[in-house]
Amino acid sequence: MNGDFSILQPPGWVKPKGYANGIRARGDLVVTGGQIGWNGDCVFETHDFLGQIRQALANVVAVVREAGGGPEHIVRLNWYVTDIDAYRACLKDLGPVYRDVMGRNFPAMTLVQVAGLVEREALVEIEGTAVVPC
């Protein structure tokens, strides 16, 4: 993290892998709507779980870029998946997909399984919160 961000890691806690327990940041708050695995024309190019994750993350980053930020400014991601077993099954392959879009930025994250998403073809929806330096 840069000078406007710091990771919050309580003493004695095991360091999490792939996310942060908390982040302190200073700057302009940017909140994205839930982004799903379709492109800017609202078309699903894939029905593959990892492909939709890649696109949803890219969509979050695109919104943050509109505010002058990038993936390094994202401090929180909330993930909603329709199949937690599919998520667990793809963990080995998820790391490279995630890093390809987000780099080595590992914000605070939450992931929950939901019964369904508004768009029936969507397998994942991701909300992002960023803090862009002023």
ROLOMAR-761522 format. One record per residue (C-alpha): residue number from 1; x, z, y. Coordinates in nm, 2 decimals, m for minus. Layout:
<pts>
PT, NUM, X, Z, Y
...
</pts>
This chain:
<pts>
PT, 1, 0.00, 0.00, 0.00
PT, 2, 0.11, m0.06, 0.35
PT, 3, 0.14, 0.20, 0.63
PT, 4, m0.24, 0.20, 0.70
PT, 5, m0.32, 0.30, 0.34
PT, 6, m0.21, 0.57, 0.10
PT, 7, m0.31, 0.64, m0.26
PT, 8, m0.45, 0.99, m0.32
PT, 9, m0.32, 1.13, m0.64
PT, 10, m0.39, 1.51, m0.69
PT, 11, m0.09, 1.70, m0.83
PT, 12, m0.08, 1.74, m1.20
PT, 13, m0.33, 1.46, m1.27
PT, 14, m0.24, 1.18, m1.50
PT, 15, m0.18, 0.86, m1.30
PT, 16, m0.47, 0.62, m1.38
PT, 17, m0.39, 0.27, m1.51
PT, 18, m0.53, m0.02, m1.31
PT, 19, m0.71, 0.18, m1.04
PT, 20, m0.66, 0.46, m0.79
PT, 21, m0.84, 0.80, m0.79
PT, 22, m0.87, 0.77, m0.42
PT, 23, m0.73, 0.59, m0.11
PT, 24, m0.69, 0.70, 0.25
PT, 25, m0.71, 0.41, 0.50
PT, 26, m0.72, 0.34, 0.87
PT, 27, m0.87, 0.03, 1.03
PT, 28, m1.19, m0.18, 1.04
PT, 29, m1.43, m0.11, 0.76
PT, 30, m1.55, m0.43, 0.57
PT, 31, m1.82, m0.40, 0.31
PT, 32, m1.91, m0.69, 0.09
PT, 33, m2.24, m0.75, m0.08
PT, 34, m2.25, m0.77, m0.46
PT, 35, m2.06, m1.08, m0.56
PT, 36, m2.13, m1.26, m0.89
PT, 37, m1.95, m1.52, m1.09
PT, 38, m2.09, m1.83, m0.91
PT, 39, m1.91, m2.04, m0.66
PT, 40, m1.99, m2.09, m0.29
PT, 41, m2.27, m2.34, m0.38
PT, 42, m2.44, m2.07, m0.59
PT, 43, m2.34, m2.26, m0.91
PT, 44, m2.20, m2.09, m1.23
PT, 45, m1.90, m2.29, m1.34
PT, 46, m1.86, m2.07, m1.64
PT, 47, m2.07, m1.85, m1.87
PT, 48, m1.75, m1.68, m1.99
PT, 49, m1.71, m1.31, m1.91
PT, 50, m1.35, m1.34, m1.78
PT, 51, m1.43, m1.65, m1.59
PT, 52, m1.72, m1.48, m1.41
PT, 53, m1.50, m1.18, m1.33
PT, 54, m1.23, m1.41, m1.18
PT, 55, m1.50, m1.58, m0.96
PT, 56, m1.67, m1.26, m0.86
PT, 57, m1.33, m1.11, m0.75
PT, 58, m1.24, m1.43, m0.57
PT, 59, m1.58, m1.42, m0.39
PT, 60, m1.51, m1.06, m0.28
PT, 61, m1.16, m1.16, m0.15
PT, 62, m1.32, m1.46, 0.03
PT, 63, m1.56, m1.23, 0.22
PT, 64, m1.27, m0.99, 0.31
PT, 65, m1.06, m1.29, 0.44
PT, 66, m1.35, m1.37, 0.68
PT, 67, m1.27, m1.03, 0.84
PT, 68, m0.90, m1.11, 0.86
PT, 69, m0.80, m0.92, 0.55
PT, 70, m0.68, m1.00, 0.20
PT, 71, m0.69, m0.84, m0.14
PT, 72, m0.43, m0.59, m0.03
PT, 73, m0.69, m0.44, 0.21
PT, 74, m0.95, m0.38, m0.06
PT, 75, m0.98, 0.00, m0.11
PT, 76, m1.28, 0.02, m0.35
PT, 77, m1.45, m0.20, m0.60
PT, 78, m1.78, m0.12, m0.78
PT, 79, m1.83, m0.33, m1.09
PT, 80, m2.17, m0.37, m1.26
PT, 81, m2.15, m0.54, m1.61
PT, 82, m2.43, m0.64, m1.84
PT, 83, m2.23, m0.57, m2.16
PT, 84, m1.97, m0.29, m2.16
PT, 85, m1.85, m0.39, m2.51
PT, 86, m1.77, m0.74, m2.38
PT, 87, m1.57, m0.57, m2.10
PT, 88, m1.38, m0.35, m2.34
PT, 89, m1.31, m0.65, m2.57
PT, 90, m1.15, m0.85, m2.29
PT, 91, m0.93, m0.57, m2.14
PT, 92, m0.61, m0.72, m2.28
PT, 93, m0.68, m1.05, m2.11
PT, 94, m0.84, m0.90, m1.80
PT, 95, m0.51, m0.78, m1.64
PT, 96, m0.36, m1.13, m1.58
PT, 97, m0.70, m1.25, m1.44
PT, 98, m0.73, m0.95, m1.21
PT, 99, m0.37, m0.98, m1.09
PT, 100, m0.41, m1.35, m1.03
PT, 101, m0.68, m1.28, m0.77
PT, 102, m0.60, m0.92, m0.65
PT, 103, m0.22, m0.91, m0.69
PT, 104, m0.09, m0.56, m0.76
PT, 105, m0.36, m0.39, m0.55
PT, 106, m0.54, m0.13, m0.76
PT, 107, m0.81, 0.03, m0.54
PT, 108, m1.05, 0.31, m0.63
PT, 109, m1.30, 0.16, m0.88
PT, 110, m1.62, 0.23, m1.06
PT, 111, m1.75, 0.03, m1.35
PT, 112, m2.10, 0.08, m1.50
PT, 113, m2.32, m0.11, m1.75
PT, 114, m2.65, m0.22, m1.61
PT, 115, m2.96, m0.35, m1.80
PT, 116, m2.95, m0.68, m1.60
PT, 117, m2.86, m0.85, m1.27
PT, 118, m3.09, m1.05, m1.04
PT, 119, m2.93, m1.38, m1.14
PT, 120, m3.00, m1.41, m1.52
PT, 121, m2.68, m1.60, m1.59
PT, 122, m2.46, m1.33, m1.42
PT, 123, m2.25, m1.11, m1.65
PT, 124, m2.08, m0.91, m1.37
PT, 125, m2.14, m0.82, m1.01
PT, 126, m1.87, m0.67, m0.80
PT, 127, m1.90, m0.50, m0.46
PT, 128, m1.59, m0.45, m0.24
PT, 129, m1.49, m0.22, 0.04
PT, 130, m1.19, m0.31, 0.25
PT, 131, m1.01, m0.15, 0.55
PT, 132, m0.85, m0.42, 0.76
PT, 133, m0.59, m0.30, 1.01
PT, 134, m0.70, m0.33, 1.37
</pts>
